[in-house]
Amino acid sequence: MRFANPQYLSLLLVLVPMIAWYIWKHAKLHTSVRLSTAAPLKLNDGGYKKYIGHLLFVMRCLCISLIIIAIARPQTSNSMRHESTEGIDIMLSLDISGTMLAEDLKPNRLEAAKDVAIEFVSGRPNDNIGLVVFAGESFTQCPLTTDHTALINLFKGVEYGMIEDGTAIGLGLANAVDRIKDSKAKSKVVILLTDGSNNRGDIAPLTAAEIAKTYNVRVYTIGAGKEDVAPYPMQTPFGVRYQNIPVEIDEESLKAIADMTGGAYFRATNTKKLASIYEEIDKMEKTKLMVKEYNRQSEDFLPFLVASVVLIILELLLKHIVLREL
């Protein structure tokens, strides 16, 4: 239930001074007379009529309340909503090689990529999303699922050293395509993030892109890392020391993969830029939603109005018949 004119409900505050006045008035009516003994007097305490007198005031307050509620126009709404969605399936392919520990993205490339991807997943509750990780080889961390809580937990468990080091971009992409190629969704997307060049694996990146194109899989590629060099933590006998390592992203291959499959290439030079890239992909790959909504509202003030009239009639009958004063 809702009210068309809820501002009128503030008129219910008028009951506060009414109640205060009634209590004060009846307190004034009670007087006392000092007698040596009241035994000879047959006192009449008013019987049941004393309580009916209070009932009249309660009925009057209820009557005023019901009239105010009626003026505020209570309404009920009956609505029906039909939805049809055109699903999007998304596989995330994430590089977890050693260079992803470089700290040009904060706290490092890998953790920044995980955090932004988790936020991306949380913003798409209706889509099937999965996760593939790769370094020197590749494996599926999570198949396509709508259980995003489980997916996010698996994302948090991703770390460097899970698999042999290296950068097998072709394998990472081919594995993601293999996981999504049989999907019945209208749109199939792979988001591939890496910070290096392909140096491992039996499948070349462009060969994997050809496979993606064959299965109508659109690939968005992201190169993670600032220009020139990036600080990389090195373990030494004296503790962790930072060394600037060159940033070597094979942008030509990543651009070619995106162009071949109808996607787009992005460069993330810092964490803020990476987040904006995922936001841009999110806008481009929105689930299509068609909604038909029917809404009917009905006015429900009449029962409150009728109840207030009934209370007025009852009050008049009690006052002029049961509590009639001569």
C-alpha positions in Angstrom: 0.0 0.0 0.0 1.2 3.5 -0.7 -0.3 7.0 -0.2 -1.0 9.5 -3.1 -0.8 12.4 -0.7 1.4 11.3 2.2 2.0 14.9 3.4 -1.5 14.9 4.9 -0.5 12.2 7.3 1.3 14.9 9.3 -2.2 16.0 10.4 -2.2 13.0 12.7 -0.1 15.1 15.0 -3.3 17.0 16.0 -4.1 14.0 18.2 -1.3 14.9 20.5 -2.8 18.1 21.9 -6.3 16.5 21.9 -5.1 13.7 24.1 -3.2 16.1 26.4 -6.3 18.4 26.7 -8.5 15.4 27.5 -6.2 14.2 30.3 -5.9 17.7 31.7 -9.7 18.3 31.6 -10.5 15.1 33.5 -7.8 15.7 36.1 -9.5 19.0 36.8 -12.9 17.3 37.3 -11.7 15.2 40.3 -12.1 17.2 43.5 -11.8 16.1 47.1 -13.8 16.9 50.3 -12.5 16.2 53.7 -14.9 14.2 55.9 -14.5 12.6 59.3 -16.0 9.4 57.8 -17.5 8.5 54.5 -19.3 5.4 55.9 -22.8 7.0 55.9 -22.5 8.0 52.3 -23.5 5.7 49.5 -20.9 6.7 46.9 -21.7 6.1 43.3 -18.6 5.6 41.2 -20.4 5.9 37.9 -20.4 2.2 37.1 -19.8 1.2 33.5 -20.8 4.6 32.2 -17.6 6.0 33.5 -15.7 3.8 31.1 -18.0 4.4 28.2 -17.3 8.1 28.6 -13.6 7.4 27.9 -14.6 5.2 25.0 -16.3 8.1 23.3 -13.0 10.0 23.3 -11.1 7.0 21.9 -13.7 6.7 19.1 -13.4 10.4 18.3 -9.6 10.0 18.0 -10.0 6.9 15.8 -12.6 8.8 13.6 -10.2 11.7 13.1 -7.3 9.3 12.3 -9.4 7.4 9.7 -10.5 10.7 8.0 -6.9 11.9 7.7 -5.8 8.5 6.3 -8.7 8.7 3.7 -7.5 12.2 2.7 -4.0 10.9 2.2 -5.5 8.6 -0.4 -4.2 5.1 0.3 -3.6 3.1 -2.9 -2.7 -0.5 -3.7 -0.9 -1.5 -6.9 -1.2 -4.6 -9.0 1.7 -5.0 -11.4 3.0 -7.7 -13.8 6.5 -7.7 -15.3 7.7 -9.8 -18.2 11.4 -9.9 -18.9 13.4 -11.6 -21.6 17.1 -11.5 -21.7 19.7 -12.1 -24.4 22.5 -13.7 -22.5 26.2 -12.9 -22.7 28.8 -15.5 -21.7 32.2 -14.2 -20.7 35.5 -16.0 -20.1 38.3 -14.1 -18.4 41.8 -15.2 -19.3 44.4 -13.9 -16.8 48.2 -13.9 -17.1 49.7 -15.0 -13.7 53.4 -15.1 -14.8 56.2 -13.7 -12.7 56.2 -10.3 -14.4 52.7 -9.8 -13.1 54.3 -9.0 -9.7 55.7 -5.8 -11.0 54.4 -2.8 -9.0 53.6 -0.2 -11.6 50.0 -1.1 -10.9 49.1 -1.0 -7.2 49.7 -3.2 -5.2 51.0 -5.1 -8.2 49.7 -6.0 -11.7 48.2 -9.4 -10.6 46.4 -8.1 -7.5 45.1 -5.0 -9.4 43.9 -7.3 -12.2 42.1 -9.5 -9.7 40.5 -6.7 -7.9 39.2 -5.0 -11.0 37.9 -8.2 -12.5 36.1 -9.1 -9.3 34.3 -5.7 -9.4 33.5 -6.4 -13.0 32.0 -9.8 -12.2 29.9 -8.3 -9.3 28.4 -5.8 -11.7 27.1 -8.5 -14.1 24.8 -10.7 -12.0 22.9 -12.1 -15.0 25.8 -13.4 -17.1 27.7 -16.7 -17.2 31.3 -15.9 -16.4 34.3 -18.1 -16.1 38.1 -17.8 -15.4 41.1 -19.2 -17.2 44.7 -18.5 -15.9 47.9 -19.0 -17.8 51.6 -18.6 -17.4 53.9 -21.2 -19.0 50.8 -23.3 -19.5 47.1 -22.8 -18.9 44.2 -24.3 -16.9 40.6 -23.5 -16.1 40.2 -22.0 -12.6 36.4 -21.8 -13.0 34.1 -22.8 -15.8 31.2 -20.7 -17.0 28.9 -20.1 -14.0 26.2 -17.8 -12.7 27.4 -18.6 -9.1 29.5 -15.4 -8.9 30.2 -15.9 -5.2 32.1 -19.1 -6.0 33.8 -17.5 -8.9 35.0 -14.5 -6.8 36.3 -16.9 -4.1 38.3 -18.8 -6.9 39.5 -15.4 -8.1 40.9 -14.6 -4.7 42.8 -17.9 -4.6 44.7 -17.1 -7.8 48.4 -16.4 -7.2 51.8 -16.5 -8.8 53.5 -19.9 -8.7 50.3 -22.0 -9.3 51.7 -23.1 -12.6 55.1 -23.1 -14.4 56.3 -19.7 -15.2 56.3 -18.2 -18.7 53.8 -16.4 -21.0 51.7 -18.7 -23.1 49.2 -16.2 -24.5 48.1 -18.5 -27.3 47.3 -21.3 -24.8 45.5 -18.9 -22.5 43.3 -17.7 -25.3 42.7 -21.1 -26.8 41.7 -22.6 -23.4 39.2 -19.8 -22.9 37.7 -20.2 -26.4 37.4 -24.0 -25.8 35.4 -23.3 -22.6 33.0 -20.9 -24.3 32.7 -22.2 -27.9 29.8 -24.5 -27.3 27.8 -21.9 -25.4 24.2 -21.2 -26.6 24.4 -17.5 -25.7 23.8 -14.9 -28.3 27.1 -13.2 -27.5 30.4 -14.9 -26.5 33.3 -12.8 -25.2 36.8 -13.4 -23.9 38.7 -10.8 -22.0 42.4 -11.5 -22.1 44.9 -9.7 -19.9 48.6 -10.0 -20.1 51.8 -8.0 -19.5 54.2 -9.7 -21.9 54.9 -11.5 -25.2 54.1 -15.0 -26.1 57.2 -17.2 -25.2 55.7 -20.6 -24.3 53.1 -23.0 -25.5 52.3 -24.9 -28.7 49.6 -22.5 -30.0 50.5 -19.1 -31.4 48.3 -16.2 -30.3 47.1 -15.5 -33.8 46.2 -19.1 -34.3 44.1 -19.0 -31.2 42.5 -15.8 -32.5 41.6 -17.7 -35.7 39.9 -20.4 -33.6 38.0 -17.7 -31.7 36.8 -16.1 -34.9 35.6 -19.5 -36.2 33.4 -19.9 -33.1 32.2 -16.2 -33.2 34.0 -15.4 -30.0 34.8 -11.7 -29.6 38.1 -11.1 -27.8 39.0 -7.9 -25.8 42.7 -7.8 -25.1 44.4 -5.7 -22.3 48.1 -5.0 -22.0 49.0 -4.3 -18.4 52.0 -2.2 -17.6 53.4 1.3 -17.8 55.7 2.5 -20.6 59.4 1.6 -20.7 60.3 0.1 -17.3 58.5 -1.0 -14.1 59.6 -1.7 -10.5 59.9 -5.5 -9.8 60.5 -7.0 -6.3 63.7 -9.1 -6.2 64.5 -11.4 -3.3 68.1 -11.0 -2.1 70.0 -12.1 1.0 69.4 -8.6 2.3 65.6 -8.7 1.8 63.4 -7.5 -1.0 65.1 -5.1 -3.4 63.4 -3.4 -6.3 64.8 -3.5 -9.8 63.4 -1.7 -12.9 62.7 -4.3 -15.6 61.7 -3.4 -19.2 58.0 -3.6 -20.1 57.7 -5.8 -23.2 54.1 -6.1 -24.3 53.4 -7.6 -27.7 50.9 -4.9 -28.6 50.9 -5.8 -32.3 49.7 -9.3 -31.6 47.1 -8.2 -29.0 45.7 -5.6 -31.5 45.6 -8.2 -34.2 43.7 -10.6 -32.0 41.1 -8.0 -31.1 40.7 -6.8 -34.7 40.4 -10.3 -36.1 37.6 -11.2 -33.6 35.7 -7.9 -33.6 36.9 -6.9 -30.1 39.2 -4.1 -29.0 42.7 -3.6 -27.5 43.4 -1.5 -24.4 46.5 -0.5 -22.6 46.4 -0.2 -18.8 49.3 1.9 -17.5 47.9 2.2 -14.0 45.2 0.7 -11.8 42.7 3.6 -12.5 43.1 3.1 -16.2 42.6 -0.7 -15.8 39.3 0.0 -13.9 38.1 2.4 -16.6 38.9 -0.3 -19.3 36.7 -2.8 -17.6 34.0 -0.2 -17.3 34.2 0.5 -21.0 34.0 -3.2 -21.8 31.0 -3.5 -19.4 29.2 -0.7 -21.4 29.9 -2.4 -24.7 28.8 -5.8 -23.6 25.5 -5.1 -21.8 22.9 -7.8 -21.6 19.9 -6.9 -23.8 16.8 -6.7 -21.7 13.2 -6.4 -23.0 10.6 -5.5 -20.4 6.8 -5.4 -20.6 5.3 -3.9 -17.4 1.6 -3.6 -16.5 0.7 -1.5 -13.5 -2.8 -0.8 -12.1 -3.5 1.3 -9.0 -6.7 1.3 -7.1 -8.0 3.8 -4.6 -8.6 2.4 -1.1 -9.7 5.4 0.8 -13.4 4.3 0.9 -13.2 1.7 3.7 -11.4 4.3 5.9 -14.1 6.8 5.2 -16.9 4.4 5.9 -15.3 3.3 9.1 -15.1 6.9 10.3 -18.8 7.6 9.5 -19.7 4.4 11.4 -17.7 5.7 14.4 -19.4 9.1 14.3 -22.8 7.4 14.3 -21.9 5.2 17.2 -20.5 8.1 19.2 -23.7 10.1 18.7 -25.9 7.1 19.7 -23.8 6.4 22.8 -23.7 10.1 23.8 -27.4 10.9 23.3 -28.9 7.5 24.4 -26.7 5.6 26.8 -25.0 8.7 28.3 -27.8 11.1 27.9 -27.8 13.9 30.4 -30.9 15.5 31.9 
